[in-house]
Amino acid sequence: MQMSRTISEAHDVPFLPRPNTVRLVLSSEMPPEHLIATSMGLVFSEEGFLMTNLRARGWDIPGGHLEPGESPLTGVLREVLEETGYEAHVIDLFAHQIVRVDGPVPTDWSYPIPEGYQLFYLARVGRHVGLEITNEVTEARIFPIQEARRQRWVLEHSELFEEAWRRWQTA
């Protein structure tokens, strides 16, 4: 039996069409694949936590939109490689974020409506093959855990990060 636990819920998130609800759920259960828009990686090594420095947002976790016809697993592996220069070895599907928009959406809205999903995979850092600096990514780095805990993304998602760190240590 799959167990899941909601760790956060927010309403009327400013950067989404309103009204909306965003719920973050710890779960290894795969949502309906046709509703999945993005895959993200929570990628650890013995040295720490892998992050990417995005020009638009600063230090963040690697991940992004799925290409047409791409599976969520293939998407996260591609995104981690593109945004960090590291291969990743996925341990498990770890969590998902449900984004529900109950109002009108812009004509250029490219996400499933009324409900779409963002997946979070728990993974190990693999081989470093080199990072190509792009208009999206400036650098990538493995942060020691204590230093990772001071990064904006981790501070904003501390419960998700800590649970991933706990699970990674026992995987």
C-alpha positions as CSV (number, residue, x, y, z in Angstrom):
1,M,0.0,0.0,0.0
2,Q,1.3,3.4,-1.0
3,M,1.5,6.0,1.9
4,S,1.4,9.7,1.2
5,R,1.7,12.7,3.5
6,T,0.9,16.4,2.6
7,I,3.7,18.6,3.9
8,S,2.4,22.0,2.6
9,E,-0.6,23.6,1.0
10,A,-0.9,27.2,-0.3
11,H,-3.8,29.1,-1.9
12,D,-3.7,31.8,-4.5
13,V,0.1,31.6,-5.1
14,P,0.9,35.0,-6.7
15,F,2.7,33.8,-9.9
16,L,-0.2,31.4,-10.9
17,P,-3.6,32.3,-12.3
18,R,-6.1,32.7,-9.5
19,P,-7.8,31.0,-7.7
20,N,-5.3,28.2,-7.3
21,T,-4.1,25.7,-4.8
22,V,-0.6,24.2,-4.6
23,R,-0.1,21.1,-2.5
24,L,3.2,19.3,-1.8
25,V,2.9,15.6,-1.1
26,L,5.5,13.0,0.0
27,S,4.6,10.0,-2.0
28,S,6.3,7.4,-4.3
29,E,3.0,6.9,-6.2
30,M,3.1,8.0,-9.8
31,P,0.3,10.5,-10.7
32,P,-1.5,10.2,-14.0
33,E,1.4,10.6,-16.5
34,H,-0.6,12.9,-18.9
35,L,-0.9,15.4,-16.1
36,I,2.8,15.6,-15.3
37,A,4.5,18.8,-16.5
38,T,7.9,18.8,-14.8
39,S,10.4,16.6,-13.1
40,M,12.9,17.8,-10.5
41,G,15.9,16.1,-8.8
42,L,16.8,16.0,-5.2
43,V,20.3,14.8,-5.8
44,F,22.8,13.9,-3.1
45,S,26.3,12.5,-2.7
46,E,28.6,11.7,0.2
47,E,29.9,15.3,-0.2
48,G,26.4,16.9,-0.1
49,F,23.5,18.3,-2.1
50,L,23.7,19.1,-5.9
51,M,22.3,22.4,-6.9
52,T,22.4,24.5,-10.1
53,N,22.8,28.3,-10.3
54,L,20.0,29.6,-12.6
55,R,20.3,33.1,-14.0
56,A,16.6,33.7,-13.3
57,R,16.3,32.3,-9.8
58,G,19.8,31.7,-8.3
59,W,20.7,28.4,-6.6
60,D,17.9,25.9,-7.2
61,I,17.4,22.2,-7.7
62,P,17.9,20.8,-11.2
63,G,14.8,20.0,-13.2
64,G,12.2,21.3,-15.5
65,H,9.6,20.8,-18.2
66,L,9.2,17.5,-19.9
67,E,9.8,17.3,-23.6
68,P,6.9,16.1,-25.8
69,G,6.6,12.3,-25.4
70,E,9.3,12.2,-22.7
71,S,8.8,10.1,-19.5
72,P,9.2,11.9,-16.2
73,L,12.2,9.6,-15.3
74,T,13.9,10.4,-18.6
75,G,13.1,14.1,-18.1
76,V,14.7,14.3,-14.7
77,L,17.9,12.5,-15.9
78,R,18.1,14.9,-18.9
79,E,17.5,18.0,-16.8
80,V,20.0,17.1,-14.1
81,L,22.7,16.5,-16.8
82,E,21.8,19.7,-18.7
83,E,21.7,21.9,-15.6
84,T,24.6,20.5,-13.5
85,G,26.9,18.5,-15.8
86,Y,26.4,15.4,-13.6
87,E,24.7,12.1,-14.4
88,A,22.2,11.0,-11.8
89,H,21.1,7.6,-10.5
90,V,17.5,7.8,-9.5
91,I,16.7,6.0,-6.2
92,D,12.9,6.5,-6.2
93,L,10.0,8.9,-7.0
94,F,9.9,10.8,-3.7
95,A,7.2,13.5,-3.9
96,H,4.9,15.5,-6.1
97,Q,3.4,18.9,-6.1
98,I,-0.2,19.3,-7.3
99,V,-1.0,22.6,-9.0
100,R,-4.7,23.2,-9.3
101,V,-6.0,26.3,-11.1
102,D,-9.7,26.9,-10.9
103,G,-10.0,30.1,-12.8
104,P,-9.3,31.3,-16.3
105,V,-5.7,30.7,-17.6
106,P,-3.7,32.8,-20.1
107,T,-3.9,31.7,-23.7
108,D,-0.2,30.8,-23.6
109,W,-0.7,28.5,-20.5
110,S,1.1,25.3,-21.3
111,Y,0.3,23.3,-18.1
112,P,-2.5,20.7,-17.6
113,I,-5.7,22.2,-16.3
114,P,-7.4,22.3,-14.0
115,E,-4.7,20.1,-12.3
116,G,-1.1,19.4,-13.1
117,Y,1.9,17.7,-11.3
118,Q,5.5,18.4,-10.7
119,L,7.5,15.3,-9.6
120,F,10.5,15.2,-7.3
121,Y,12.9,12.2,-7.6
122,L,15.5,11.2,-5.0
123,A,18.8,10.5,-6.7
124,R,22.5,10.0,-6.2
125,V,25.2,12.1,-8.0
126,G,26.8,10.1,-10.8
127,R,29.7,10.8,-13.1
128,H,30.6,14.4,-13.8
129,V,30.7,15.0,-17.6
130,G,31.0,18.8,-17.6
131,L,28.6,21.6,-17.5
132,E,27.8,23.7,-20.6
133,I,27.2,27.3,-19.5
134,T,24.0,28.5,-21.1
135,N,21.6,31.5,-21.0
136,E,19.8,29.5,-18.2
137,V,22.6,28.1,-16.1
138,T,25.8,29.7,-14.8
139,E,27.3,27.0,-12.6
140,A,26.5,23.9,-10.5
141,R,27.9,22.8,-7.2
142,I,27.7,20.1,-4.6
143,F,27.0,22.0,-1.3
144,P,28.0,20.4,2.0
145,I,24.7,19.7,3.8
146,Q,25.1,22.5,6.4
147,E,25.8,25.0,3.6
148,A,22.9,23.7,1.5
149,R,20.6,24.4,4.4
150,R,21.4,28.1,4.0
151,Q,20.4,28.3,0.3
152,R,17.1,30.0,-0.5
153,W,15.5,26.9,-2.2
154,V,16.3,24.7,0.8
155,L,15.1,27.3,3.3
156,E,11.8,27.6,1.4
157,H,11.4,23.8,1.1
158,S,13.1,22.7,4.3
159,E,10.7,19.9,5.2
160,L,11.0,18.3,1.8
161,F,14.8,18.7,1.8
162,E,15.2,17.2,5.3
163,E,13.0,14.2,4.5
164,A,14.9,13.6,1.3
165,W,18.2,13.8,3.1
166,R,17.0,11.3,5.8
167,R,15.8,8.9,3.1
168,W,19.0,9.3,1.0
169,Q,21.1,8.3,4.0
170,T,19.2,5.0,4.4
171,A,18.8,4.2,0.6
